[in-house]
Amino acid sequence: MTPALTEMPPWARTCRMEVWGKRITGRVTLTPPLLIELALTDKQRAKGLQDRTTFVGAVGMLFQFPVNDRHGIWMKRTYFDLDVSWLGEGGIIMEQHQLRALDERTVRPENPARFVLELPANSHRFYNLRPGDWLVRLP
């Protein structure tokens, strides 16, 4: 179950995304599309979801990095469990992990990725997200 949507903080920049599944024929669209908060700057990526008790206004956070790398994620001062996906340049999910609140161990993907998507725990199962799916940014 995802958190209820509430008012977005004025500093937050968001996008809408949907999933296209390559495992099945045709396009799989989430209804409604996911509203994702963007972490585009070094400062936003360093802060991530720290010191929050839930998502505010969005159901996830997408970290966009300037280069492909084995970008590590940790749960320092993150007070709720997360499902984390590493995505390649084209938005294809390459790897997924479930991370526990307040765990300060750094988790890295096996291969370089350009994006990291953090969603509330159990979202991978709820949205049927798997490696090989495409996440597509909507206008």
N, C-alpha and C positions, 0 to 999 in steps of 0.2 A: 504494500500500500504506500502510495507516495504522499508527501505532505500536501496540505491544502495550499492553494495559491493565495498569497496575500499581496499587499502593496509592495512594489519594487522600490528599493532605496534609490534616490535620485542619481547616485553615482554609478549605478550598475548599468552595464551595457548587455543586451541580450540578443539572442537570435532564436528563431524557431527551427527545429530540425525534424526530419522524419527518417524512418528506416526503410531501406530497400533491401529485401532479402534475396540473396543470390541462390539460396538453397531451394527455392520453390519457383514455380512459373509465375511470372508477373511481378507486380510491385506490391510490397507489404507496407501499408501506411498506418502509422499510429494515429489514433483518434482520441483527443486532439493531438496535433504535433507537440513534441516536447519543447518547452520554453527553457532555454539554456542560458545561464549567465556566462559571460565570456571573461577569461583571464588572459589578457593580451600583453600586458607589460610585465617587466621583471618584478615590480612591486606587487602587482595583482597575483602573479603566479606564486611568489614567496608567501603571501598571506593566505591564498586559497580559501578554505572554509574554516580556518582557525577561529576560535572564540565564538562560534555560532552554536546555537542549540538546535537549529533546524534550517532548512532552505527557506529563504524569504523571497517570495515572488516567482521563483523559478524551481524547476524540478531537478536541476543539475548544474554542473559547472564544467565548461570546456576550456582546457588550458591549451593555447596555441603557442608553440615554440618557434623561434626563427629558423631552426635547423632540425633535421632528423637526428636523434640521439637516443640513448637508453635512459630517458628522463625518469628519475626516481620520484616516488611519492611516499610520504609518511603521514602519520595521523596525529602529529603533535598538536595539542590543544584543539583537536577535532572531537566533538562530544557525541558523535553518532556513527554507526557503522556505515561503510560505503561499498558499493560495487564500482570497480574502476576498470575502464577499458583503455587500451593503448591503440591508437589509430594511425595508419599510414598516411602518406601524402594525399591520397585520393579519398580519405575518409573511411577506409575499410578497416573494420575492427580486426586487429591482429592478435590481441591477447587480452585476457580478463583475469581479474583477481577480486577476492572479497577481503576488505581490510576492516580491522576492528578499531573501535574508538580508542584514542589515546595511545595507540601502539606507535612507538617512535622508531621502529625499524624501517629502513628505507627499502621499498619494493621497486624493482626495475624489471622492464620487459626483457625477454631473451634477445630481441632484435630492435634496432633503432625505430623510433616512431616520431611523428610530427605533432600529434595531438594526444591529450589525455582527457578522458571524459569521466567525471565523478557523478554518480547517481546514488540515491538512498539505497541502503541494503535491500536485497531481493529484487531490485529493478531489472537485473539481467533476466531473471526468470519471469517476472511480471510482463515485461515487454518482449520476451522471447529473443533477446539479443545474444548473438553468438559470433565467434570469429568468422570472418568472411562476409558479414553483413556490411552494407554501406550506410553511413549516416550522411544525410544530405541536408545542407543548409538551405532553408527556404527564404524567398524574398520577403 
